[in-house]
Amino acid sequence: MSESLLEMHWDLPPGVRAACTTRLGGVSESPWDSFNLATHVGDDPAHVAANRARLRQLLALEREPAWLNQVHGVEVAELDSPPIDSKPMTADASVTSKWGVACVVMVADCLPVLLTARDGSRVGAAHAGWRGLCTGVIERTAAAMGVPGSELRAWLGPCISRAHFEVGEEVREEFVRQDGDAADCFEQNARGRWQADLVALAKRRLQRLGLRDVSGGHWCTFADSPRSYSHRRDGRSGRLAALIWRAPP
């Protein structure tokens, strides 16, 4: 296993592949050191291009992943139809049935959620920070998959943990307004604000969709500075990438 990739331990259907990067093994310089895959964070474009080329080589991808222009929203890109131009689509999730098309989201504290149909016929990826979670990015992605929740498998990647993710009362109130039991995903701190558990919030959303097969969710980007980027910890940072695709037969 390359130092640039996490060990996922996810039971995937035949023909489906997935990966999540670390910050290690690339060419970017501080503060993006070193395997930054984002073009929008101020890194040298040549370094990002070299890192993206290395990612394709590591994963034996025949084409460039379907990078998105992420805006903390709920739009889902359907990758079965070819894009009108080569610009990244503005969306925070993508889904596809096509062979060799990699759905990908980038994160540096937000939660990446990868989805696959149990039979491997459909895959998807969602970028789920608190705004996206609260406004339904997981639900929108699952709906775009077109597969019942009971027939989906999910993997939750690295994100900021509850111990390090402080939010205001307004954030907690909005989640609790939608789901009273979501209060269990928040813990009040000594400042009277709230520590939010993104993984627990995401699991509640997935369970409400009927999805029970959920893996991952135990990496903290804020705490793992050697391997993970964290916007809240560092301010300026690179981005990790989580990808899922159907490997060509």
C-alpha positions as CSV (number, residue, x, y, z in Angstrom):
1,M,0.0,0.0,0.0
2,S,1.4,3.4,-1.0
3,E,1.8,6.1,1.7
4,S,-0.4,8.3,-0.5
5,L,-3.5,6.1,0.1
6,L,-5.5,5.1,3.1
7,E,-6.3,1.5,3.9
8,M,-10.0,1.5,3.6
9,H,-11.1,-2.0,4.7
10,W,-14.4,-1.8,2.8
11,D,-16.1,-4.8,1.3
12,L,-16.8,-3.7,-2.3
13,P,-18.9,-5.5,-4.9
14,P,-16.9,-7.2,-7.7
15,G,-15.8,-4.6,-10.3
16,V,-16.0,-1.6,-8.0
17,R,-12.9,0.2,-6.8
18,A,-12.4,3.0,-4.3
19,A,-9.6,5.0,-2.8
20,C,-8.9,7.9,-0.4
21,T,-5.6,9.8,-0.5
22,T,-3.4,11.1,2.3
23,R,-1.3,14.2,2.1
24,L,1.9,12.1,1.7
25,G,4.0,11.3,-1.3
26,G,3.4,14.3,-3.6
27,V,5.4,17.2,-4.9
28,S,3.6,20.3,-3.4
29,E,5.5,22.6,-1.0
30,S,4.4,24.0,2.3
31,P,1.6,24.7,3.3
32,W,0.2,22.3,0.7
33,D,2.8,19.6,1.3
34,S,2.8,17.3,-0.4
35,F,0.0,15.4,-2.2
36,N,-2.4,18.2,-2.7
37,L,-5.0,17.6,-5.4
38,A,-6.9,20.8,-5.4
39,T,-6.4,23.6,-7.9
40,H,-8.3,26.3,-6.0
41,V,-6.2,26.6,-2.8
42,G,-3.3,28.6,-4.1
43,D,-0.9,25.8,-4.8
44,D,1.4,25.8,-7.8
45,P,-0.7,24.5,-10.7
46,A,2.3,22.5,-12.0
47,H,2.5,20.7,-8.7
48,V,-1.2,20.0,-8.6
49,A,-1.0,18.6,-12.2
50,A,1.9,16.4,-11.2
51,N,0.0,15.1,-8.1
52,R,-3.1,14.4,-10.2
53,A,-1.0,12.5,-12.7
54,R,0.5,10.4,-9.9
55,L,-3.0,9.7,-8.6
56,R,-4.1,8.3,-11.9
57,Q,-0.9,6.2,-12.1
58,L,-1.4,4.9,-8.5
59,L,-5.0,3.9,-9.2
60,A,-4.5,2.8,-12.9
61,L,-7.2,5.2,-14.0
62,E,-7.6,5.4,-17.8
63,R,-9.0,8.9,-17.6
64,E,-9.0,12.0,-15.3
65,P,-11.4,11.7,-12.4
66,A,-14.5,13.8,-12.6
67,W,-13.3,16.7,-10.5
68,L,-16.1,19.0,-9.2
69,N,-16.3,22.7,-8.4
70,Q,-17.6,22.1,-4.8
71,V,-19.6,24.9,-3.1
72,H,-21.0,23.2,0.0
73,G,-24.3,22.7,-1.7
74,V,-26.5,19.7,-2.6
75,E,-26.3,19.5,-6.4
76,V,-25.5,16.1,-7.8
77,A,-23.7,15.6,-11.1
78,E,-24.9,12.7,-13.3
79,L,-21.7,11.5,-15.0
80,D,-23.5,9.1,-17.4
81,S,-24.0,12.0,-19.8
82,P,-20.8,13.6,-21.2
83,P,-20.2,17.2,-20.0
84,I,-20.8,20.1,-22.4
85,D,-17.2,21.4,-21.9
86,S,-14.1,20.4,-20.0
87,K,-14.7,22.7,-17.0
88,P,-15.4,21.0,-13.7
89,M,-19.2,20.8,-13.0
90,T,-20.4,22.9,-10.0
91,A,-21.8,20.2,-7.6
92,D,-21.0,18.6,-4.3
93,A,-21.7,15.0,-5.4
94,S,-21.6,12.8,-8.5
95,V,-23.0,9.5,-9.5
96,T,-22.5,7.2,-12.5
97,S,-23.1,3.7,-13.9
98,K,-20.3,4.1,-16.5
99,W,-17.2,1.9,-16.5
100,G,-14.0,3.8,-15.8
101,V,-15.6,7.1,-14.7
102,A,-14.3,8.0,-11.3
103,C,-16.6,10.0,-9.0
104,V,-14.4,12.1,-6.7
105,V,-14.8,14.7,-3.9
106,M,-12.1,16.7,-2.1
107,V,-12.0,17.4,1.6
108,A,-10.0,19.1,4.3
109,D,-12.3,18.5,7.3
110,C,-15.6,17.9,5.6
111,L,-16.8,14.3,5.3
112,P,-16.4,12.4,2.1
113,V,-19.2,9.8,1.6
114,L,-18.8,7.0,-1.0
115,L,-21.7,4.9,-2.1
116,T,-22.1,1.8,-4.2
117,A,-25.0,-0.4,-5.2
118,R,-24.7,-3.9,-3.7
119,D,-24.6,-5.3,-7.2
120,G,-21.9,-2.8,-8.3
121,S,-24.1,-1.3,-11.0
122,R,-24.0,2.3,-9.7
123,V,-21.5,4.3,-7.7
124,G,-21.4,7.8,-6.2
125,A,-19.5,10.3,-4.0
126,A,-20.7,13.2,-1.9
127,H,-18.9,16.1,-0.1
128,A,-20.7,16.4,3.2
129,G,-19.7,19.3,5.5
130,W,-22.2,20.4,8.1
131,R,-24.0,22.7,5.5
132,G,-24.3,19.9,3.0
133,L,-25.4,17.4,5.6
134,C,-28.0,19.8,6.9
135,T,-29.4,20.6,3.5
136,G,-29.6,17.1,2.3
137,V,-26.6,16.3,0.1
138,I,-26.6,12.6,1.3
139,E,-30.3,12.3,0.5
140,R,-29.9,13.9,-2.9
141,T,-27.0,11.6,-3.8
142,A,-28.8,8.5,-2.7
143,A,-31.9,9.6,-4.7
144,A,-29.7,10.2,-7.8
145,M,-28.2,6.7,-7.4
146,G,-31.7,5.3,-8.1
147,V,-31.2,2.4,-5.7
148,P,-33.1,1.6,-2.5
149,G,-31.2,2.5,0.6
150,S,-31.3,-1.2,1.7
151,E,-29.4,-2.0,-1.5
152,L,-26.6,0.5,-0.9
153,R,-23.2,0.3,0.8
154,A,-21.5,3.4,2.2
155,W,-18.0,4.4,3.3
156,L,-17.3,7.4,5.4
157,G,-13.8,8.9,5.0
158,P,-11.6,11.3,7.0
159,C,-13.2,14.4,8.5
160,I,-12.9,16.6,11.6
161,S,-14.0,14.7,14.7
162,R,-16.4,16.0,17.4
163,A,-13.5,16.7,19.8
164,H,-12.2,19.4,17.4
165,F,-15.3,20.7,15.6
166,E,-17.0,23.5,17.4
167,V,-20.2,25.0,16.1
168,G,-22.7,27.6,17.2
169,E,-26.2,27.0,18.6
170,E,-27.8,27.9,15.3
171,V,-26.1,24.9,13.6
172,R,-27.3,22.5,16.3
173,E,-30.8,24.0,16.2
174,E,-31.2,23.4,12.5
175,F,-30.2,19.7,12.8
176,V,-32.4,19.1,15.8
177,R,-35.3,20.9,14.0
178,Q,-35.1,18.3,11.3
179,D,-34.4,15.3,13.6
180,G,-34.9,15.6,17.3
181,D,-32.6,12.7,18.1
182,A,-29.7,14.5,16.3
183,A,-29.2,16.2,19.6
184,D,-27.2,13.2,20.6
185,C,-24.6,14.2,18.0
186,F,-23.7,17.4,19.8
187,E,-21.9,17.9,23.1
188,Q,-21.8,21.3,24.8
189,N,-18.4,22.6,25.7
190,A,-17.1,25.0,28.4
191,R,-17.7,28.0,26.2
192,G,-21.4,27.2,25.8
193,R,-20.9,26.2,22.2
194,W,-21.3,22.8,20.7
195,Q,-18.9,20.0,19.5
196,A,-20.5,18.5,16.5
197,D,-20.1,14.9,15.3
198,L,-20.2,14.8,11.5
199,V,-19.9,11.1,11.3
200,A,-22.7,10.4,13.7
201,L,-24.9,13.0,11.8
202,A,-24.1,11.3,8.5
203,K,-24.9,7.8,9.9
204,R,-28.3,9.0,11.1
205,R,-29.1,10.3,7.6
206,L,-28.0,7.1,6.0
207,Q,-30.0,5.0,8.5
208,R,-33.1,7.0,7.8
209,L,-32.7,6.1,4.1
210,G,-32.7,2.4,5.1
211,L,-28.9,2.0,4.6
212,R,-27.3,-0.2,7.2
213,D,-24.0,-1.2,5.6
214,V,-21.7,1.6,6.6
215,S,-17.9,1.4,6.9
216,G,-15.1,3.8,7.8
217,G,-15.7,7.1,9.7
218,H,-12.8,6.7,12.3
219,W,-10.2,9.1,10.9
220,C,-9.8,12.7,12.3
221,T,-8.3,15.2,9.8
222,F,-7.6,17.8,12.5
223,A,-5.8,15.3,14.8
224,D,-3.8,13.5,12.1
225,S,-1.6,16.3,10.8
226,P,1.1,13.9,9.4
227,R,-1.4,12.3,7.0
228,S,-4.4,14.7,6.7
229,Y,-5.1,18.2,5.6
230,S,-7.3,20.3,7.9
231,H,-8.6,23.7,7.0
232,R,-9.7,24.4,10.5
233,R,-6.3,23.5,11.9
234,D,-4.1,25.2,9.3
235,G,-6.1,27.7,7.5
236,R,-4.3,27.3,4.2
237,S,-4.0,23.7,3.2
238,G,-4.3,21.2,0.4
239,R,-7.1,18.8,-0.1
240,L,-7.5,15.0,0.2
241,A,-9.5,13.1,-2.4
242,A,-12.0,10.2,-2.1
243,L,-12.8,8.3,-5.3
244,I,-15.1,5.5,-6.4
245,W,-15.4,4.0,-9.8
246,R,-16.4,0.9,-11.8
247,A,-13.3,-0.7,-13.1
248,P,-13.6,-1.7,-16.8
249,P,-14.1,-5.4,-17.3
